[in-house]
Amino acid sequence: MDRVQKAMEGHKKGYNCAQSVACAFSDVVGVDEQMIFRAAEGYGLGMGDMQCTCGAVTGAVMVCGLKNSSGNLEKPNSKAATTGMARQITKAFRDQNGSVICKELKGVDTGKVLRSCDDCIADAVRLVEEIVVK
């Protein structure tokens, strides 16, 4: 099963967008899927109220950190590289979809939906595959 399909299956089961993306990469980052599910729980729905960053994007950025961080608590030496990858993900997502803000993507104020949740999840998974996992 490919990762987009895995993410879609999670979303159909009730995972939020962040959980759907992050859980699709649990094997790649070496973290138990239940732990990623728990960590990503508050990031769905634009971090709880649709006003903020799309959950699919935050899930992708979470995977970025889990995959790239050195985990060096004494001398954090991977921050710049991880931030650079996160910037690539958010820029590519914004360029493709017109926004990274949940309520804008859902057309809450305008009535014009820019992208469905399923499409946002698929886009975020593909960006992680292209930018982080390679």
C-alpha positions as CSV (number, residue, x, y, z in Angstrom):
1,M,0.0,0.0,0.0
2,D,1.4,3.4,-0.9
3,R,1.6,6.2,1.7
4,V,-1.2,8.3,0.2
5,Q,-3.5,5.3,0.4
6,K,-2.4,4.7,4.0
7,A,-3.1,8.3,4.9
8,M,-6.5,8.2,3.2
9,E,-7.4,5.0,5.1
10,G,-6.5,6.7,8.4
11,H,-8.6,9.8,7.5
12,K,-11.6,7.5,6.7
13,K,-11.2,5.9,10.1
14,G,-11.5,9.4,11.7
15,Y,-7.9,10.5,12.0
16,N,-7.5,14.2,11.6
17,C,-5.5,15.6,8.7
18,A,-2.2,15.9,10.8
19,Q,-2.6,12.4,12.2
20,S,-3.3,11.0,8.7
21,V,-0.1,12.4,7.2
22,A,2.1,11.8,10.2
23,C,1.0,8.2,10.8
24,A,1.6,7.3,7.1
25,F,5.3,7.8,7.9
26,S,5.6,6.1,11.3
27,D,7.9,3.4,9.9
28,V,10.1,5.9,8.2
29,V,10.7,7.9,11.3
30,G,11.0,4.9,13.6
31,V,8.2,6.0,16.0
32,D,5.3,3.9,17.0
33,E,2.2,4.9,15.1
34,Q,0.1,5.3,18.2
35,M,2.6,7.8,19.6
36,I,2.6,9.8,16.4
37,F,-1.2,9.6,16.4
38,R,-1.3,11.0,20.0
39,A,1.3,13.7,19.3
40,A,-0.6,15.0,16.2
41,E,-4.1,14.9,17.7
42,G,-4.2,18.7,18.6
43,Y,-3.0,19.8,15.2
44,G,-6.0,18.9,13.2
45,L,-8.6,21.4,12.1
46,G,-6.0,24.2,11.7
47,M,-4.7,23.5,15.2
48,G,-8.1,23.3,16.8
49,D,-10.2,26.1,15.3
50,M,-9.5,26.4,11.5
51,Q,-7.7,29.7,12.0
52,C,-4.2,28.3,11.7
53,T,-2.0,26.1,9.5
54,C,-3.7,23.1,7.8
55,G,-3.3,19.9,9.8
56,A,-1.9,18.1,6.7
57,V,0.9,20.6,6.5
58,T,1.6,20.4,10.3
59,G,1.7,16.6,10.0
60,A,4.2,16.9,7.2
61,V,6.4,19.3,9.2
62,M,6.2,16.9,12.2
63,V,7.5,14.1,10.0
64,C,10.2,16.4,8.8
65,G,11.5,17.0,12.3
66,L,11.2,13.3,13.3
67,K,13.1,12.2,10.2
68,N,15.8,14.9,10.1
69,S,16.5,16.0,13.6
70,S,19.8,14.9,15.2
71,G,18.0,14.7,18.5
72,N,21.1,16.3,20.1
73,L,19.9,18.0,23.2
74,E,23.3,19.4,24.2
75,K,24.0,21.0,20.8
76,P,21.0,21.2,18.5
77,N,22.8,21.0,15.2
78,S,20.0,20.0,12.7
79,K,17.7,22.9,13.3
80,A,18.6,24.9,10.1
81,A,18.3,21.9,7.8
82,T,15.0,20.8,9.3
83,T,13.6,24.4,9.1
84,G,14.8,24.5,5.5
85,M,12.9,21.4,4.6
86,A,9.8,22.6,6.5
87,R,10.0,25.9,4.6
88,Q,10.1,23.9,1.3
89,I,7.1,21.9,2.3
90,T,5.0,25.0,3.3
91,K,6.1,26.9,0.2
92,A,5.3,24.1,-2.2
93,F,1.9,23.5,-0.5
94,R,1.0,27.2,-0.7
95,D,2.1,27.5,-4.3
96,Q,0.0,24.5,-5.2
97,N,-3.1,25.2,-3.2
98,G,-3.2,29.0,-2.7
99,S,-2.8,28.9,1.1
100,V,-1.6,26.9,4.1
101,I,-4.4,28.2,6.3
102,C,-7.2,25.7,7.1
103,K,-10.1,28.2,7.0
104,E,-8.9,29.6,3.7
105,L,-8.5,26.2,2.1
106,K,-12.0,25.3,3.3
107,G,-13.5,28.6,2.1
108,V,-15.0,29.4,5.5
109,D,-15.2,33.2,4.8
110,T,-15.4,33.1,1.0
111,G,-17.5,30.1,0.2
112,K,-14.9,29.0,-2.3
113,V,-13.1,25.8,-1.3
114,L,-9.5,25.8,-2.5
115,R,-8.8,22.2,-1.6
116,S,-10.6,19.3,0.1
117,C,-9.1,17.7,3.2
118,D,-8.4,14.5,1.3
119,D,-6.6,16.5,-1.4
120,C,-4.6,18.4,1.2
121,I,-3.6,15.1,2.9
122,A,-2.5,13.6,-0.5
123,D,-0.5,16.7,-1.4
124,A,1.2,16.8,2.0
125,V,2.2,13.1,1.8
126,R,3.6,13.6,-1.7
127,L,5.6,16.6,-0.5
128,V,7.1,14.6,2.4
129,E,8.0,11.9,0.0
130,E,9.7,14.4,-2.4
131,I,11.4,16.7,0.2
132,V,12.1,14.6,3.3
133,V,12.1,10.9,2.4
134,K,13.5,11.1,-1.1
